[in-house]
Every structure is written in structure tokens, then in C-alpha cells.
Amino acid sequence: MHTLVSAQSSFFLMVDIQERLLPAISNGEAVVRSATKLLTAARELSVPLVVTEQYPKGIGPTVPQLAELIPAGTPNLTKTSFSCCGAAGFDAVVTALGRNTAVIFGIETHICVLATAMDLVGRGVKVVLAADACGSREGTNHELALAAARSFGALVVPAETVIYQMMGEAGTPHFKALLPILK
């Protein structure tokens, strides 16, 4: 059973939020706002980040407003598989992190995000989907994928829930640093 999401045992996985795909995503601007909060929190709370890009030659790179928030040295894996688990080097990167919980966000919810979540759960990794930082071209597909993720054991919550659980309490230096993005 899931316990609180911990900054010490989790890593963030940002899936395919790319230039040519984002404009087609339902509520794409809201997805970017929530992803921005997660990337800011990852930096403040020292949560490792892994980024993937689906066939960037065709779909373009990660959107600039998110790319500028990615720390230098962050693994950025190019893939053609829908599940991130099929990307060359993915297993080695995740193993090296030594974390047992993946907080996944990105696009599209019903394709790459869901396939990755299912593969990771199958490998014994706890999966948290930051639902408002995920998106699909069709809102119905997004909702169906979130329901499917819940059905196989993923915790599906808003990005702010992830951040607040990782902070644990108010009044700390982390809380004070992150409060402006949470207002």
C-alpha cells in the first residue's frame, strides 16, 4: 500500500512534453503550469529527475519553458518505444537512482504515460501520476487512462499533493521557497 510520497525515496519522470505535440494537448497550458511546479519542487527538494523525448527529430525538443528548468546533467533519453522502459539506458538510469517511487507526468496520458506506469508497476516500482501535469489530445482519453492507472495500483493525485507530501510540513525553508509557486 502507498504511504506518503517522499522526496527521499522518489524520482520524477517527465515524459515527452515536446514542442510539436503540446499544442494539440487538451488543457496543454495547464499541463505546463503543473509540470513547472513539479520541476521547481524537484530542484528545491533535491528530487532526481529523468526526462524523455519521443522521436525529437519529428516531434521536436522539450518545450523551452520546461527545458530551462531542467538541471544540467539530468538524464534526457530519446525514445521511439511508447513506454519509457523501452528507451535505451532507461533501466540503468533508474537503477542508479536507487529510488523506489516514480512520480510520472507528461504527455500523452493514455499512450506513453500509461504504458510507462504499467511497466514500472509490473517491475515493482511504486507509481504516482501527477494527474494535472499529464495530458492527452482528447480529455476523455486522459480520464480513461487515469482510471486505468488507478485500477492497477498507481496513486493518481494533483501535482500539488505530491509537492505538499514531499515537504511534509509548513514553516520550513523548503515550504517558504516553494510557497510562491503554490499560491
NUVOLO-847256 format. One line per field, with one value per residue (C-alpha): residue in one letter; z, x, y. Coordinates in Angstrom, 3 decimals, padded with zeros to 6 digits. Each point is the difference from the previous one (the first is absolute). Layout:
<pts>
code	[A/...]
z	[Z/...]
x	[X/...]
y	[Y/...]
</pts>
This chain:
<pts>
code	[M/H/T/L/V/S/A/Q/S/S/F/F/L/M/V/D/I/Q/E/R/L/L/P/A/I/S/N/G/E/A/V/V/R/S/A/T/K/L/L/T/A/A/R/E/L/S/V/P/L/V/V/T/E/Q/Y/P/K/G/I/G/P/T/V/P/Q/L/A/E/L/I/P/A/G/T/P/N/L/T/K/T/S/F/S/C/C/G/A/A/G/F/D/A/V/V/T/A/L/G/R/N/T/A/V/I/F/G/I/E/T/H/I/C/V/L/A/T/A/M/D/L/V/G/R/G/V/K/V/V/L/A/A/D/A/C/G/S/R/E/G/T/N/H/E/L/A/L/A/A/A/R/S/F/G/A/L/V/V/P/A/E/T/V/I/Y/Q/M/M/G/E/A/G/T/P/H/F/K/A/L/L/P/I/L/K]
z	[000.000/-000.688/002.759/-000.331/-003.004/001.249/-001.496/001.230/-001.711/-003.206/-003.381/-002.550/-003.549/-002.537/-003.120/-003.463/000.600/-003.420/-002.296/-002.852/002.200/002.744/-002.149/-000.708/003.680/001.712/002.798/-001.090/001.768/003.304/-000.501/-000.431/003.102/002.129/-001.528/000.818/003.649/000.070/-001.629/002.434/002.941/-001.303/000.069/003.431/001.614/-001.775/-001.674/-002.988/-003.412/-003.158/-003.272/-003.167/-003.511/-002.544/-003.396/000.355/-003.695/-000.822/003.136/001.016/003.311/003.452/000.101/000.849/003.143/001.561/-001.529/001.756/003.376/-000.563/001.953/-001.887/-000.013/000.122/-002.030/-003.188/-001.882/-003.610/-000.769/-002.629/002.341/001.575/003.468/001.403/001.218/-003.644/-000.361/-000.273/003.354/001.940/002.264/000.846/000.822/002.261/001.739/000.640/001.700/002.637/000.507/000.223/-000.960/-003.427/-000.186/-003.649/-001.969/-003.683/-003.216/-001.249/003.051/-001.837/-002.025/001.328/003.581/000.517/-001.712/002.187/003.169/-000.773/-000.739/003.183/002.206/-001.626/001.072/003.612/-000.109/001.821/-002.489/000.635/-002.895/000.380/-001.828/-000.744/-001.432/-002.492/-003.122/-003.172/-003.215/001.112/003.575/000.030/-000.771/002.859/002.473/-001.169/000.372/003.541/000.930/-001.523/001.936/003.262/-000.763/-000.077/003.084/-000.996/002.353/-002.092/001.609/-000.915/-000.302/003.109/002.045/-001.008/000.964/003.346/000.947/-000.830/002.101/002.935/001.975/-000.188/001.320/-001.319/-002.334/-002.828/000.675/-000.038/-003.245/-001.753/001.328/-002.889/-002.589/002.088/000.435]
x	[000.000/001.170/001.236/000.674/002.075/003.526/002.699/002.599/-001.469/-001.435/001.185/-001.869/-000.496/-001.036/-001.335/000.062/-001.211/001.204/-000.448/-001.978/-002.244/-000.959/-002.216/-002.335/-000.397/-003.300/000.773/003.644/000.707/-001.251/002.200/003.037/-000.932/-000.204/003.188/001.731/-001.002/001.386/003.304/000.392/-000.739/002.432/002.798/-000.907/-000.518/002.929/-002.239/001.748/-001.557/000.008/-001.291/-001.064/-000.665/-001.939/001.723/001.158/000.984/-003.700/-001.696/002.611/001.806/-001.461/-001.938/002.363/-001.820/000.538/003.420/001.413/-001.012/001.809/003.267/003.244/000.930/-003.597/-000.399/-001.923/-000.829/-001.147/-002.466/-002.242/-001.634/-003.198/001.032/003.007/001.150/000.841/002.383/003.671/001.660/-003.243/000.420/003.590/-000.976/-002.881/002.082/002.811/-002.472/-000.772/-003.546/-003.125/-002.700/-000.462/-002.023/-001.021/-001.326/-000.156/-001.796/-001.895/-001.699/-001.659/003.066/003.530/-000.867/-002.344/002.306/002.894/-002.081/-001.184/003.539/001.400/-002.769/000.709/003.633/-000.925/000.482/-002.594/-001.599/-001.554/-001.644/-000.144/-003.328/-000.184/003.545/-001.093/-002.052/-001.406/-001.387/-003.468/-001.123/-001.930/003.169/001.798/-002.778/-000.189/003.765/-000.061/-002.734/002.030/003.100/-001.989/-001.331/003.473/001.310/001.345/-000.723/-001.684/000.134/000.537/003.558/-000.536/-000.804/003.368/001.800/-001.765/000.569/003.689/000.292/-001.784/-000.708/-000.369/002.509/003.109/002.514/-001.257/-003.589/000.931/001.975/-002.836/-002.951/000.087/-000.628/-002.785/-002.064]
y	[000.000/003.526/002.226/003.695/000.974/000.648/002.226/-002.503/-003.085/001.515/001.171/002.103/-001.262/002.645/-001.712/001.590/003.575/001.085/002.985/-001.567/-002.138/002.454/002.307/-002.955/-000.902/000.802/002.498/000.055/003.306/-001.436/-003.073/002.273/002.043/-003.144/-001.426/003.300/-000.399/-003.542/000.971/002.907/-002.296/-002.635/002.542/001.401/-003.422/-001.730/-002.578/-001.610/000.548/-002.104/001.490/-001.803/001.232/-002.058/000.154/003.637/000.221/-000.153/001.336/002.568/000.534/000.541/003.282/002.896/001.205/-003.450/-000.687/003.069/-001.496/-003.308/-000.133/-000.604/-003.657/-001.243/-003.209/000.842/-003.183/-000.113/-002.755/-001.482/-002.530/001.217/-001.165/001.843/-003.413/-000.809/002.963/-000.892/000.591/000.508/-003.029/000.936/003.595/-001.064/-002.663/002.510/002.368/-002.624/001.342/-002.202/002.523/001.603/003.220/000.098/002.955/000.882/-000.775/-001.817/-001.482/-002.879/-000.992/000.538/000.993/-002.966/-002.526/001.159/-000.104/-003.523/-001.216/001.553/-001.428/-003.375/000.381/000.707/003.773/002.125/002.370/003.397/001.827/003.780/000.115/003.730/-000.082/-002.690/000.523/-001.528/001.437/-001.124/000.647/-003.284/-001.967/001.772/-000.890/-003.620/-000.384/001.430/-002.489/-002.841/001.093/000.001/-003.480/-001.547/001.757/003.396/002.892/002.715/003.455/003.677/001.327/002.136/-003.121/-001.457/003.210/000.450/-003.639/000.330/003.177/-001.609/003.174/003.755/002.496/-001.730/001.659/-002.295/001.046/003.684/-000.444/-001.862/002.003/002.535/-002.748/-001.517/003.177]
</pts>
